[in-house]
Amino acid sequence: MNAEALYKVSRDDFGGNPSGENAANHRPRGRAPASIGLWVFMGVVTSLFALFLTAYALRMDSPDWHRIALPWQVWLSTALLAAGSIAMGVASHAARKGNMAAARLALRLGGLGAAGFVVSQLWAWQALAAMQVVPAGNPAGSFFYLLTAMHGLHVLGGLAGWAFAVASRGSGDAAVLRMTLCARYWHFLLAVWVVLLAALGWLTPELVRYICGTA
């Protein structure tokens, strides 16, 4: 095998692209450290929320537990977060296709959806306060504030990363990676929120006892 052929095989094996036709769309095959770090972070956050939900389920069987009605604003929050997640997915897809103008627009829309989610959650807290549901007194209300506050803090953290991605310029692999990570994190936030909403809205002491085998 001559030197030219060896060079071609090496580029093909390790992520190179000898043809100029697809060079713009080519991406390295290895995982970036930032991608691995985000997976690890999401694993830790998942464990944290799992512990909170376990405590929530165990506390439900107490005599001082009084179930609260979820304010309608939580459904608005869900719609806004879902819209933001979809927009982030569109941004990531467009960036991988090389359409950075559409990607940046979708990225901005995704961040606006997440910001709207935070505002609607504050509105939901205000609605609960108007119904005399406060963080102290009823454990059901306490857990609602705790779980939604913890989720909201993670959304705010995501918005900090989103702001960095929006402010960054360029259209290379780094820009694509930032949008991909934003999209992944927004999908994760939506999944966590759906689980929290299901627990807050439909989990009952009877269901918990049935799951635990103590019914």
Buried (B, 14 or more C-beta within 10 A) or exposed (E): EEEEEEEBEEEEEEEBBEEEEEEEEEEEEEEBEEBEEBEEBBEEBBEEBEEBBEEBBEBBEEEEBEBBEBBEBBBBBBBBBBBBBBBBBBBBBBBBEEBBEBBBBBBBBBBBBBBBBBEBBEBBBEBBEEEEBEBEEBBBBBBBBBBBEBBBEBBEBBBEBBEEBBEEEEBEEEBBBBBBBBBBBBBBBBEBBEBBBEBBEEBEBEEBBEEEEEE
